[in-house]
Every structure is written in structure tokens, then in C-alpha cells.
Amino acid sequence: MNFKDYKFWFIRRDNDGFIIEAAVRFYEGKYKDKVYIRTKKLDTKIYTDKDFGLIKTDDELRKFLNQQLAKIKGREAIPEQKWQA
């Protein structure tokens, strides 16, 4: 099974602390001996507040990204990223 995950590349906030832009790298990986190993870099995507609305916290951004991961067909989110999807 192909698992997917992401890593923040950068997060840009305005003067009030709202996230206005976030760049995220997506990866594909697998588990080997209960350890997750990234095997392939998929793409890098830049999201803006037009995509995710008004949010301030990294957790709110993670929730949005987990929902984006759920939309990718044929891939399964790693367990650590399912709790907010």
C-alpha cells in the first residue's frame, strides 16, 4: 500500500498572526519493520488563505492538509495524519 505524508516547507503569517501562505512538500512512503520510510517526493504545493480561509495555528493548517491528503486517490494517509482528517 502507498502511504502519503507531507512536510511544511514554509509558513508565512500576516502581522496579526493569520497564516496567509504555506508551502508543503508531499511524499509517498512505506512501512518497513514498523518504521515509516519516505520513498518518493510527489510534489510541492503552495496554499494561500484563499484555499484554507482564516486560520492562525499550525494545527488548523494540519487539519486542512489532512483533508487534502484524503482527496488523493490510491494513497493512504499515515496514521499520525489521520486523527484530524
Helices and strands as residue ranges (DSSP letters): E 3-13, E 19-32, E 35-48, H 49-52, H 58-70, E 76-77, G 79-81
